[in-house]
Amino acid sequence: MADEILFVAVGILALGIGAQVLAKRLQIPSVLFLIVIGVLVGPEGFSFVTPQTFGDGLSAIVGLSVAIIIFDGAFHLRREKLAMAPRAIFRLTTIGALLTFLGTGVAVKYFLGTAWGLAFLIGALLVATGPTVITPILEVITVREHVTSALEAEGIVNDVTAAILAIVIFETVVIGNSPELVPPAFLQRLAAGIGIGIVVAALVRYLLVSVDQPAENAPQIARLVTVTGALVSFGLAESVFSETGVAAAATAGIVLGNVDIPHRESILEFNRDLTLIVLSFVFISLAALIDFDSLFGLGTGGIAVVVAVTLFIRPILVALSTTDRRFSREERLFLSFVGPRGIIPASVATLFALELEATGQFEASQTLAGTVFLVIFITVVIQAGFARQIAEYFQVIPMRTIIVGGGRIGRTLATRLEKRGENVVLVDRDSEVVTRLREDGFNATAGNGTDDTALREAGIDDAKIAVATTANDDTNLLVSQLARTKFDVDTVVARVNAPENVDAFETLGVRAIDVSSATAWSIDNEIERPALAHWMTELGEGHDAQEITVTATDLPGSTIADLDAEIPDGCIVAVLARDGETYVPSADTVLEEGDHVTFIGRDDAVRSAVRRFHPHD
């Protein structure tokens, strides 16, 4: 028996990792492959995995895996990320969660004719989206930071809400018939999970910061101590109240993610690799438990519930939550149609279904498991599987900036642009350079930038900016020519190493940066205006400068004084460009359509100013 379990476990891991590799190659969220593999290896397919394969041990394996996944997702929720969309995050995790809970409960009661207790139990479970499905989506599509932060935070917080609310409703309503106990029991478990998470996080930080470690082993020790903290927080909370472990793991992750700890990058990398492994295992294992008879047994009522959850409840809660001006109409639609359900509802529903069966409530057990798994299956296949196509249809993927040349200049430029939220792709012909870039977190591809096929593979068809930064002017000229004439890129910028070649670039309409002149200008600034030079050098490190174009729908007719009243503190209007002339405007200067206005100031203030007038930027 042990040999058989080992064989099955190794097989699941091999299939799961293979699915992750294939997903990255095809740029499709891995959960689509994982759920399909789970169905194929389960009783509905080849019966490689059955409900008896892991027995009672599966719940423990899934629990520890969920702790790792939740902790990793929470660890990424830094303060600056949450600040990208605080109002939307708050509403998605409060009003949105409540609407999902009540709306789904009513839909289940109406379409499936269940008891109210069971209906709201299903509603509680389906509040969760979670990092198990959101993370794979965001790994293969790029959306703007405020959309990413809203999806990630909603997944983490609502996973906690769903797990605790579901166990409370199950114990107090479905089993205990005491609905009045739901609020105090929910708050008690939530407080216990958060408290345990904070205590464990404080202990982990103390061990990492205050206890001396051998320098050569310090990164490894930091990784092990951190992941152990995630598991300990989960286990301690579960020993106090069942289904509170996710709250403890999430809290520990958020706390540690927002305090200073050594070897953060090493911990992040280790957590992400570990998450991919356990995600592969648990998603396939739980997908293998899908009973299609229980799904089909729901009939049209089950489909009606799915339609209500995905096409009515989700769009309404997103509309109520994303009233912030920074969310464009297209981004709201994307969020409305991308809300797949993941591991938490699947694992908890399986546990509750078994308990209901043990008490002789077979019909309730089938309805619970069938409804939850039907919503998971359809949302994963459609919303997660086609997330890229949905994003492309609604045009929420930022247009690319292609940088040809992965040397010091290309790398530095990519770093600065990415800090401003740009979707940057580096292209270099040296595969070793590309490997190093990828190891450092850049989106890089190997190829000859003078080859239109390589540029097309890098995504130049969707690029708004192309930059040639190599040390060879002939290469840069050819790249610029291809970008400008063949791919019609709006903005083409090139590094020019020999001043006498500037005219050749400008003839093509390329913005030529003469290295010699740029260096001399930088030195002159350092001599004549050092404070300004230092400030400009630090742009992207807490400060920024951004330009908007005055359109016919917003600003024309307003004065600079009117504009100043609309932008946040910490940001000013620096210059105005009109008809080829650039100057510092006065307070009574009237804006005209086509004017270019440049904001400078604190990074967050500048971003707010840009989004105030150009929500899509």
Secondary structure, 3 states (H helix, E strand, C coil): CHHHHHHHHHHHHHHHHHHHHHHHHHCCCHHHHHHHHHHHHCCCCCCCCCCCCCCCHHHHHHHHHHHHHHHHHHHCCCHHHHCCCHHHHHHHHCHHHHHHHHHHHHHHHHHHCCCHHHHHHHHHHCCCCCHHHHHHHHHHCCCCHHHHHHHHHHHHHHHHHHHHHHHHHHHHHHHCCCHHHHHHHHHHHHHHHHHHHHHHHHHHHHHHHHCCCCCCCHHHHHHHHHHHHHHHHHHHHHHHCCCCHHHHHHHHHHHHHCCCCCCHHHHHHHHHHHHHHHHHHHHHHHHCCCCHHHHHHCHHHHHHHHHHHHHHHHHHHHHHHCCCCCCCHHHHHHHHHCCCCCHHHHHHHHHHHHHHHHCCCHHHHHHHHHHHHHHHHHHHHHHHCCHHHHHHHCCCCCCEEEEECCCHHHHHHHHHHHHCCCEEEEEECCHHHHHHHHHCCCCEEECCCCCHHHHHHCCHHHEEEEEECCCCHHHHHHHHHHHHHHCCCCEEEEEECCHHHHHHHHHCCCEEEEHHHHHHHHHHHHHHCHHHHHHHHCECCCEEEEEEECCCCCCCCCEHHHHHHHCCCCEEEEEEEECCEEECCCCCCECCCCCEEEEEEEHHHHHHHHHHHCCCC
